């Protein structure tokens, strides 16, 4: 919502769509890595890979992300309305 109030619905939809794709792919890949459910080493691989992905994405986000409103938020051809300044003295 902070990045682009005019396009918040689209951004949330894209974010949730990508999240759902990985929610579907994760368990499908899990069955190929964990062949013995009682083997803790196979489960450790899953948790290490997930941790590495989360850390990498967090570092990328911290380096490149911004919480400021983006310039593509404004509609083409729209200009901000002038604001009158009143003297208080």
C-alpha positions as CSV (number, residue, x, y, z in Angstrom):
1,X,0.0,0.0,0.0
2,X,2.9,2.4,0.7
3,X,4.6,1.8,-2.6
4,X,1.6,2.6,-4.8
5,X,-1.8,3.2,-3.4
6,X,-3.3,3.4,-6.9
7,X,-2.0,0.0,-7.8
8,X,-2.2,-1.7,-4.4
9,X,-4.7,-4.4,-5.5
10,X,-2.5,-5.4,-8.4
11,X,0.6,-5.6,-6.3
12,X,-1.1,-7.7,-3.6
13,X,-2.5,-10.0,-6.3
14,X,1.0,-10.5,-7.8
15,X,2.5,-11.1,-4.4
16,X,-0.1,-13.6,-3.4
17,X,0.0,-15.3,-6.8
18,X,3.8,-15.8,-6.6
19,X,3.5,-17.0,-3.0
20,X,0.9,-19.6,-4.0
21,X,3.0,-20.9,-6.8
22,X,5.8,-21.7,-4.4
23,X,3.4,-23.1,-1.9
24,X,2.4,-25.6,-4.6
25,X,5.9,-26.4,-5.8
26,X,7.4,-26.8,-2.4
27,X,5.6,-30.0,-1.4
28,X,6.0,-31.5,-4.9
29,X,9.7,-31.1,-4.6
30,X,9.8,-32.3,-1.0
31,X,8.7,-35.8,-2.1
32,X,11.8,-36.2,-4.2
33,X,14.3,-35.0,-1.5
34,X,12.8,-36.7,1.5
35,X,12.4,-40.3,0.6
36,X,12.6,-41.7,4.1
37,X,10.4,-39.7,6.5
38,X,12.2,-41.0,9.5
39,X,15.6,-39.7,8.3
40,X,16.4,-36.4,10.1
41,X,19.3,-35.6,7.7
42,X,16.9,-35.5,4.7
43,X,14.6,-33.1,6.6
44,X,17.7,-31.0,7.6
45,X,18.4,-30.5,3.9
46,X,14.9,-29.1,3.4
47,X,15.2,-26.7,6.4
48,X,18.7,-25.5,5.3
49,X,17.6,-24.8,1.8
50,X,14.5,-22.9,3.0
51,X,16.6,-20.9,5.4
52,X,19.1,-20.0,2.7
53,X,16.3,-18.9,0.4
54,X,14.8,-16.7,3.2
55,X,18.2,-15.2,4.1
56,X,19.1,-14.5,0.4
57,X,15.7,-12.8,-0.3
58,X,15.9,-10.8,2.9
59,X,19.4,-9.5,2.0
60,X,18.3,-8.6,-1.6
61,X,15.2,-6.8,-0.1
62,X,17.3,-4.9,2.4
63,X,19.7,-3.7,-0.3
64,X,17.3,-2.7,-3.1
65,X,13.9,-2.1,-1.5
66,X,12.4,1.2,-0.5
67,X,9.3,2.2,1.4
68,X,8.8,5.4,-0.5
69,X,6.0,6.0,-2.9
70,X,7.1,5.0,-6.4
71,X,7.0,7.3,-9.4
72,X,4.9,4.8,-11.4
73,X,2.1,5.3,-8.9
74,X,0.9,8.5,-10.6
75,X,-1.4,8.2,-13.5
76,X,0.0,9.5,-16.8
77,X,-0.8,13.2,-17.4
78,X,-1.8,13.9,-13.8
79,X,-0.2,16.8,-12.1
80,X,-0.4,17.5,-8.4
81,X,-2.8,20.3,-7.4
82,X,-1.2,23.5,-6.3
83,X,-1.4,24.2,-2.5
84,X,-2.0,27.7,-1.2
85,X,0.3,28.8,1.6
86,X,-1.3,31.0,4.2
87,X,0.7,33.4,6.3
88,X,0.0,32.9,10.0
89,X,1.5,36.2,11.2
